[in-house]
Amino acid sequence: MAKIVAPLFSLVASGTIADLITYVCGHYAKKKNWNSDPTPSDKQKENQTKWAEGCIVWQELEKDKDEWKDFLKVLKTDRECAVKIAYLGNGFQLFMKFYMDEGPDGWPNYPLPPI
């Protein structure tokens, strides 16, 4: 077990205290995760499968990917929409948001943008 002899406000402080907290060279501290069960839950498996299916659909779009990029630009010009989608950076992310929220065939003009 580590013995603390000085404050941890240092650029070179690192180490583990009581197998609970690890300090890494003054950059960050991480806590031990006690519930680290690597087995995904049924909901996680369902989401992973749906995400993989959405990625396959996206790759099949080929030329139509630009329509999603353009749709994102249009949405960002609307103040209300821009706030709701501020974290989306490209057409793929917007498509996957629609796919995960609505599912396949979940909007008009699927798999193209709903305009």
C-alpha positions in Angstrom: 0.0 0.0 0.0 1.3 3.5 -0.9 2.2 5.9 1.8 1.3 9.5 1.1 4.2 11.8 2.1 3.4 14.9 0.1 0.4 16.5 -1.7 -0.6 14.9 -5.0 -0.5 18.4 -6.7 2.5 17.5 -8.7 3.3 16.7 -12.3 5.2 13.6 -11.3 2.9 12.2 -8.7 1.7 8.7 -9.6 0.7 5.5 -7.9 -2.2 3.6 -6.4 -3.7 4.1 -3.0 -5.2 1.1 -1.3 -6.1 -0.5 -4.7 -8.9 2.1 -5.0 -7.5 5.2 -6.7 -4.7 5.4 -9.3 -2.9 8.7 -10.0 -1.1 8.9 -13.3 1.7 11.4 -13.5 -0.5 14.3 -12.3 -2.7 14.0 -15.4 -5.7 12.2 -14.0 -7.0 9.9 -11.3 -9.1 6.8 -12.0 -11.2 4.8 -9.6 -11.3 1.1 -9.6 -14.4 -0.2 -11.3 -15.9 -2.8 -8.9 -18.7 -3.9 -11.3 -16.6 -4.7 -14.3 -18.6 -7.5 -15.8 -17.5 -7.7 -19.5 -20.6 -9.6 -20.5 -23.0 -7.2 -22.4 -26.6 -7.1 -21.3 -29.4 -8.1 -23.7 -30.2 -4.4 -24.4 -26.5 -3.8 -25.2 -26.4 -6.8 -27.5 -29.6 -5.5 -29.2 -28.0 -2.0 -29.7 -24.8 -3.5 -31.0 -26.7 -5.6 -33.6 -28.8 -2.6 -34.6 -25.7 -0.4 -34.9 -23.9 -3.0 -37.1 -27.0 -3.3 -39.3 -27.1 0.5 -39.7 -23.4 0.6 -40.6 -24.1 -1.9 -43.4 -27.0 0.2 -44.7 -24.8 3.3 -44.6 -22.0 1.6 -46.6 -24.6 0.5 -49.2 -25.7 4.2 -49.8 -22.5 5.0 -51.7 -23.5 8.2 -53.7 -26.3 9.2 -51.4 -24.1 9.9 -48.4 -23.8 13.5 -49.6 -27.5 13.9 -49.1 -27.1 13.2 -45.4 -24.3 15.7 -45.2 -26.4 18.3 -46.9 -29.4 17.5 -44.6 -27.2 18.0 -41.6 -26.2 21.5 -42.9 -29.9 22.4 -43.4 -30.8 21.2 -39.9 -27.9 23.3 -38.4 -29.3 26.4 -39.9 -32.5 26.1 -37.9 -31.8 27.3 -34.4 -34.1 24.8 -32.7 -32.7 21.8 -34.6 -29.1 23.0 -34.2 -29.4 22.8 -30.4 -30.7 19.3 -30.6 -28.1 18.0 -33.0 -25.1 20.1 -32.0 -23.1 17.0 -31.1 -23.4 15.5 -34.6 -20.5 16.3 -36.8 -21.1 14.5 -40.0 -23.7 12.8 -42.2 -22.9 9.3 -40.9 -23.6 10.4 -37.3 -26.9 11.9 -38.3 -27.9 8.8 -40.3 -27.0 6.6 -37.3 -29.0 8.8 -35.0 -32.1 8.3 -37.2 -31.4 4.6 -37.6 -31.0 4.0 -33.9 -34.0 6.1 -33.0 -36.4 5.1 -35.7 -35.1 1.8 -37.0 -35.1 0.5 -40.6 -37.9 1.9 -42.7 -38.7 4.2 -39.8 -39.0 7.5 -41.7 -40.3 8.6 -45.1 -37.8 8.3 -48.0 -35.7 5.7 -46.1 -32.7 5.3 -46.3 -32.3 8.8 -47.6 -32.9 11.9 -45.4 -36.5 12.5 -44.5 -37.1 15.7 -46.6 
